[in-house]
Amino acid sequence: MTYGKKTTLDQSFVESNLMGPNCLRLIEELTAEIKLPETPRILDLGCGTGLTSIFLATEFNAQVFAADLWISPSENYERFVQTGCDKSIIPIHAEAHALPFAHHYFDAIVSVDSYHYFGADPAYLDTHLVPLVKPGGVIAVSVPGLQPGLTEASLPDAMKDFWNHEVINFNSLEWWEELWAESPHIIPIKTFSHSCHKQAWDEWLATDNPYAKHDVDMMKAENGSYFDSLALIFVPGT
């Protein structure tokens, strides 16, 4: 399977390491909208099994810090060795509220399919991410969410039964825009719904992952009426 201009990975490798809707589709579309310097230093926040880190390292010749709380950095390192990316990706065990990095260290912070777990606090962005980005850098986030105008209150009970909303925070693009608008330290560049939303979900549901099998029933109930994949891109302001 090929993603972007340079990233080619074995299909079985991708399928066995997915943790949700195909993150490689999402990051390909997300990063097409940002500008990076040559050989950038990137924080991949909530990298999961490191597929997005492999993409960033390969596609942008980047030094990537692959940070995750739940996936072992030793396991991720094995994946990076397997794909020949071990010299350009540094696997890190880190909690999103205790990131062990210097201020102004990164050219970019990228987070795919994880930010909604920890970033729904209005103070999170200014407190934990903005200080880490260099002047002229970028923060790019992709999250699962709800279609325009929808809220938890407007969803049928059959949908609410599939997740704990207080934990994962499925919200609309407008909700995230309003949340990030509260920050005095960022400038919005672009927000959009991913055009690859259906493809990313279909590829996830086709895997043998037991969580994907559980999501099949959820997506049948959803039937294209409620969910979306959302992208938000910002730069630090003055």
QUIMOLIN-V484651 format. One record per pair of residues at least 24 apart in sequence whose ideal C-beta (glycine too) atoms are under 6 Angstrom apart, sorted by the first residue. I is the first residue (numbers start at 1). GAP is how many residues later the second one is. D is the distance in whole Angstrom. If there is no record, write none. Layout:
I_GAP_D, I_GAP_D
This chain:
3_25_5, 4_24_5, 4_55_4, 6_52_5, 6_53_5, 7_48_5, 7_51_5, 7_52_5, 15_192_5, 17_32_4, 17_34_6, 18_186_6, 18_189_6, 19_29_5, 20_93_5, 20_184_6, 21_179_4, 21_180_5, 21_183_5, 22_178_4, 22_181_4, 22_182_6, 23_28_6, 23_29_5, 23_89_5, 23_90_5, 24_27_6, 24_31_6, 25_171_4, 25_174_6, 25_175_4, 26_86_5, 26_116_5, 26_174_6, 27_25_5, 27_28_5, 27_85_5, 29_165_5, 29_167_5, 30_110_5, 30_112_5, 30_201_5, 33_157_6, 33_200_6, 34_104_5, 34_106_5, 34_199_6, 36_24_5, 36_72_6, 37_70_6, 40_67_4, 40_68_6, 41_65_5, 41_66_5, 42_66_5, 42_68_6, 43_63_5, 43_66_5, 44_66_6, 45_64_6, 45_66_4, 46_65_5, 46_68_3, 50_26_4, 50_29_5, 52_60_5, 53_36_5, 54_29_5, 54_31_5, 57_28_5, 57_31_4, 57_32_5, 63_25_6, 64_25_5, 65_25_5, 65_27_6, 66_25_5, 67_25_4, 67_27_4, 69_26_5, 101_31_5, 103_28_5, 104_30_5, 105_27_6, 106_26_5, 106_27_6, 107_27_6, 107_30_5, 108_29_6, 108_30_5, 109_24_6, 109_30_5, 110_30_5, 111_30_5, 112_30_5, 115_26_5, 115_28_5, 116_27_4, 116_52_6, 116_53_5, 120_49_4, 122_57_6, 122_60_5, 125_58_5, 126_57_5, 126_59_5, 130_55_5, 130_106_5, 133_103_5, 138_97_5, 139_95_5, 140_93_5, 141_91_5, 142_89_5, 143_87_5, 144_85_6, 145_25_6, 145_26_5, 145_27_6, 145_83_5, 145_85_4, 146_24_6, 146_26_5, 147_81_5, 148_24_6, 158_63_5, 159_67_6, 162_56_4, 173_57_5, 176_56_6, 185_52_5, 186_48_4, 186_50_6, 186_51_6, 187_48_5, 187_50_5, 188_46_5, 189_44_4, 189_45_6, 189_46_6, 190_43_5, 191_41_5, 192_39_5, 193_35_5, 194_35_4, 194_37_6, 197_32_4
